[in-house]
Amino acid sequence: MARINENTRHSNYVIRIVCEGEKTEPLFFTSLCDLYCTDREGLDVRTIPQPYIPEDKEPVNSSRGNYKGRKRRTKQGNKPVEEVVITGVPPLKWVLYARQILSEGVDESWAVYDKDNHPKHEEAFLEANKEIDGKKVNIAFSCRSFEYYLLLHFEYIYYRFDETECGEKIRGKKHIFECGTGKNPEKDCGGRICINGYARKRGYWLETKSSESTFPLVKDNLIKGMVNACRLRAESDARTKEPIYKRNPYTNADILVGRLIGKDTVSYGNSFMYNERGHNWSVRFYEDILNIANNKNGAEYFSKDMIVIYDYEEKSEHELYEKSLLLQSNESKQLPCKLEQNQVILVKVSPGKEVLLLPKFII
């Protein structure tokens, strides 16, 4: 396949997100990147395919955001965007394409796709796990679909949906039942079978397959979505030893989102270590105790607002310690910390990077 000009390696750190769909995922991640990545110096991140965003007129505002209209962006800067055709058997073809562009100058690539009824899941995961020139393909996988990840921004739910949208094929085209609206009462699953029916029933959204970005639906609850996705994986791990691609429900799309917005999650009982820019310290949350350790020869300073308790429903911060901390060489300090529901420990590591220390989830 010919080299894609817009993936050319320059001095920036280049990330490419290869999406299964042409609407939901590309629009979501393009919207997210426009908000969080555009002004980050030294970073070049883009989705493949690129959704169409009108450049010659004012954005159309709606409850779902500004990305409304046709599917493709026609220009990137002053250059036309090339149409990318990815051939092969899904989902392996998206992983192989993500692998290919890694060899062409891309620093980090992601393949974003759903469970659906794709035949090559095992092969896709095996291919992604191969390290070539020190690089692996990252997979953001959701089951039943990306819509499950969206759902986790509204509530925590562990439930096996068999469809994203109930419907039937007539002359080769799927006609949806719009479950949750009551328009087709005899065929309406009421949210028992399909994700969108569940979402409509609860007033979260009407549909996700339009030409509008779904990102505005969840952009104010990204931390909640990340925490609930981590909780989902913890429950999934406790329930089954099946490979990820055989699980329902499942999502790790939050890891990609966290990568783009500068937030990492650390599971309960695990340590986060920071050893950059002359610092060397670590934090660990376990048994209602936060342990802060200075691991270097020399003092480490922790300002009063550097490590706080964050309530992701109220979107509020609460002090964890009353005064700034100054830890001497190899000194550690243990702070009592009992998290309430909807709370995490938020560590402001550096400008543009935050870490969420998660509670122990009740399975």
TIKE-661472 format. One line per 2 residues: number of its first residue (from 1); their letters; for each residue z, y, x of C-alpha. Coordinates in steps of 0.2 Angstrom, whole numbers, m for minus. Example, Ala and Ser with C-alpha at 12.3 -4.5 7.8 and 13.67 -1.06 7.14 Angstrom:
REM TIKE-661472
1 = AS = 39,m22,62 | 36,m5,68
This chain:
REM TIKE-661472
1 = MA = 0,0,0 | m4,17,6
3 = RI = 9,28,14 | 17,40,1
5 = NE = 17,58,8 | 33,63,m1
7 = NT = 43,50,8 | 38,56,25
9 = RH = 52,56,37 | 57,74,43
11 = SN = 74,80,50 | 82,76,33
13 = YV = 92,61,28 | 80,53,15
15 = IR = 86,43,0 | 74,36,m13
17 = IV = 79,28,m29 | 66,15,m36
19 = CE = 68,14,m55 | 62,0,m66
21 = GE = 59,11,m81 | 48,27,m83
23 = KT = 60,37,m94 | 79,33,m95
25 = EP = 83,30,m77 | 71,42,m68
27 = LF = 76,56,m80 | 94,52,m78
29 = FT = 94,52,m59 | 82,67,m57
31 = SL = 94,77,m68 | 109,72,m58
33 = CD = 100,75,m41 | 95,92,m47
35 = LY = 113,97,m51 | 121,89,m36
37 = CT = 109,86,m22 | 96,101,m22
39 = DR = 107,113,m12 | 114,100,0
41 = EG = 107,104,17 | 99,89,27
43 = LD = 97,78,11 | 81,73,3
45 = VR = 83,62,m12 | 71,58,m26
47 = TI = 67,45,m39 | 52,34,m40
49 = PQ = 43,36,m52 | 45,55,m53
51 = PY = 47,61,m71 | 37,75,m78
53 = IP = 46,92,m78 | 36,107,m84
55 = ED = 34,119,m70 | 24,133,m78
57 = KE = 35,137,m92 | 54,140,m96
59 = PV = 64,124,m99 | 66,118,m116
61 = NS = 85,117,m120 | 92,104,m132
63 = SR = 108,94,m134 | 101,82,m121
65 = GN = 96,94,m108 | 81,102,m100
67 = YK = 70,87,m97 | 59,86,m112
69 = GR = 40,83,m113 | 28,71,m104
71 = KR = 34,58,m92 | 28,63,m75
73 = RT = 32,78,m63 | 14,84,m58
75 = KQ = 20,93,m42 | 33,92,m29
77 = GN = 33,110,m22 | 15,114,m19
79 = KP = 9,96,m17 | 3,85,m31
81 = VE = 14,69,m34 | 5,53,m31
83 = EV = 6,40,m45 | 16,25,m38
85 = VI = 10,8,m45 | 22,m6,m40
87 = TG = 15,m23,m43 | 23,m40,m43
89 = VP = 36,m50,m52 | 51,m41,m58
91 = PL = 64,m37,m52 | 59,m43,m35
93 = KW = 44,m31,m35 | 56,m16,m35
95 = VL = 67,m23,m21 | 51,m26,m11
97 = YA = 45,m9,m14 | 62,m2,m9
99 = RQ = 61,m13,7 | 44,m6,11
101 = IL = 48,12,10 | 63,9,22
103 = SE = 51,3,35 | 41,19,32
105 = GV = 54,32,37 | 66,32,22
107 = DE = 84,31,27 | 92,23,12
109 = SW = 84,15,m3 | 90,9,m20
111 = AV = 82,m2,m33 | 88,2,m51
113 = YD = 85,m11,m64 | 92,m21,m79
115 = KD = 95,m39,m83 | 82,m40,m97
117 = NH = 73,m56,m96 | 66,m54,m78
119 = PK = 63,m71,m69 | 66,m66,m51
121 = HE = 84,m60,m50 | 91,m72,m37
123 = EA = 76,m69,m26 | 78,m50,m28
125 = FL = 97,m51,m23 | 93,m62,m8
127 = EA = 79,m50,m2 | 90,m35,m4
129 = NK = 103,m43,7 | 92,m46,22
131 = EI = 96,m33,35 | 80,m27,44
133 = DG = 82,m14,58 | 100,m11,53
135 = KK = 95,m7,34 | 97,m16,18
137 = VN = 91,m12,1 | 104,m6,m11
139 = IA = 104,m13,m29 | 111,m4,m45
141 = FS = 111,m17,m58 | 116,m16,m76
143 = CR = 117,m29,m90 | 112,m29,m103
145 = SF = 105,m13,m97 | 108,5,m90
147 = EY = 114,10,m107 | 129,0,m104
149 = YL = 134,11,m90 | 131,26,m101
151 = LL = 143,18,m114 | 157,17,m101
153 = HF = 157,36,m100 | 164,37,m118
155 = EY = 176,22,m118 | 181,6,m109
157 = IY = 173,m9,m117 | 170,m27,m111
159 = YR = 158,m35,m123 | 142,m45,m122
161 = FD = 127,m36,m130 | 112,m46,m131
163 = ET = 100,m32,m134 | 98,m13,m129
165 = EC = 89,m10,m146 | 87,m22,m160
167 = GE = 69,m24,m166 | 54,m35,m169
169 = KI = 36,m35,m162 | 22,m31,m174
171 = RG = 5,m33,m166 | 12,m33,m149
173 = KK = 22,m17,m151 | 41,m17,m154
175 = HI = 47,m8,m169 | 66,m4,m168
177 = FE = 78,m6,m183 | 88,10,m178
179 = CG = 104,0,m180 | 119,10,m184
181 = TG = 110,23,m194 | 108,12,m210
183 = KN = 90,15,m211 | 86,m4,m211
185 = PE = 102,m11,m219 | 96,m29,m220
187 = KD = 92,m29,m201 | 105,m17,m195
189 = CG = 117,m26,m183 | 130,m12,m184
191 = GR = 132,m12,m166 | 137,m31,m164
193 = IC = 121,m35,m155 | 113,m20,m147
195 = IN = 120,m6,m136 | 111,8,m145
197 = GY = 117,2,m162 | 135,2,m156
199 = AR = 133,20,m148 | 125,27,m164
201 = KR = 139,19,m175 | 152,29,m165
203 = GY = 142,45,m163 | 139,44,m144
205 = WL = 120,46,m145 | 105,42,m156
207 = ET = 93,34,m144 | 89,33,m125
209 = KS = 70,30,m124 | 64,47,m127
211 = SE = 57,60,m115 | 74,69,m113
213 = ST = 86,65,m100 | 102,56,m105
215 = FP = 112,64,m90 | 118,79,m101
217 = LV = 127,66,m112 | 138,60,m99
219 = KD = 138,73,m85 | 156,80,m89
221 = NL = 163,62,m89 | 156,55,m73
223 = IK = 173,51,m65 | 178,42,m82
225 = GM = 162,32,m81 | 165,27,m62
227 = VN = 183,22,m66 | 178,12,m81
229 = AC = 164,3,m72 | 176,m2,m58
231 = RL = 187,m9,m71 | 173,m18,m79
233 = RA = 169,m26,m62 | 187,m31,m59
235 = ES = 188,m39,m76 | 171,m48,m73
237 = DA = 177,m55,m57 | 193,m61,m65
239 = RT = 183,m70,m79 | 169,m78,m70
241 = KE = 163,m83,m53 | 144,m83,m58
243 = PI = 132,m72,m48 | 131,m54,m53
245 = YK = 114,m56,m60 | 120,m69,m72
247 = RN = 134,m59,m79 | 135,m50,m96
249 = PY = 142,m37,m96 | 140,m30,m79
251 = TN = 135,m13,m70 | 137,m6,m53
253 = AD = 126,9,m56 | 142,20,m54
255 = IL = 141,16,m35 | 124,25,m34
257 = VG = 130,39,m44 | 146,41,m33
259 = RL = 135,41,m18 | 125,56,m25
261 = IG = 139,66,m31 | 150,64,m16
263 = KD = 164,53,m24 | 169,35,m18
265 = TV = 181,23,m27 | 194,13,m18
267 = SY = 202,m2,m28 | 220,m4,m30
269 = GN = 230,m10,m15 | 215,m6,m3
271 = SF = 216,7,11 | 204,22,13
273 = MY = 202,27,32 | 195,44,38
275 = NE = 191,45,56 | 179,59,58
277 = RG = 179,77,65 | 194,74,75
279 = HN = 204,66,61 | 211,49,60
281 = WS = 222,46,44 | 222,33,30
283 = VR = 229,32,12 | 234,17,2
285 = FY = 240,16,m16 | 250,1,m21
287 = ED = 266,m3,m32 | 268,15,m38
289 = IL = 268,21,m20 | 256,31,m10
291 = NI = 256,28,8 | 249,42,19
293 = AN = 247,37,38 | 243,48,53
295 = NK = 234,36,65 | 231,47,80
297 = NG = 240,55,94 | 242,72,87
299 = AE = 248,80,71 | 238,79,54
301 = YF = 240,92,41 | 238,88,22
303 = SK = 238,104,11 | 247,104,m6
305 = DM = 231,102,m16 | 222,89,m4
307 = IV = 229,74,m13 | 233,76,m31
309 = IY = 234,66,m47 | 219,68,m58
311 = DY = 218,65,m77 | 199,62,m81
313 = EE = 202,64,m99 | 210,81,m98
315 = KS = 201,85,m82 | 217,92,m75
317 = EH = 226,90,m58 | 244,87,m55
319 = EL = 253,90,m39 | 259,74,m30
321 = YE = 270,83,m17 | 278,100,m18
323 = KS = 275,106,0 | 261,104,12
325 = LL = 263,89,24 | 263,89,42
327 = LQ = 263,71,50 | 266,69,68
329 = SN = 258,56,79 | 257,39,71
331 = ES = 269,45,57 | 267,39,39
333 = KQ = 275,45,23 | 278,35,7
335 = LP = 277,45,m10 | 282,39,m27
337 = CK = 267,39,m38 | 267,32,m55
339 = LE = 250,34,m64 | 249,36,m82
341 = QN = 234,31,m93 | 218,39,m88
343 = QV = 224,45,m71 | 219,42,m53
345 = IL = 224,48,m36 | 210,61,m30
347 = VK = 209,64,m11 | 199,79,m6
349 = VS = 193,72,10 | 181,86,15
351 = PG = 169,98,7 | 157,88,m4
353 = KE = 167,71,m2 | 181,65,m13
355 = VL = 189,48,m15 | 197,41,m30
357 = LL = 211,29,m27 | 211,18,m43
359 = PK = 226,10,m53 | 229,m8,m55
361 = FI = 219,m13,m70 | 227,m24,m84
363 = I = 215,m38,m86
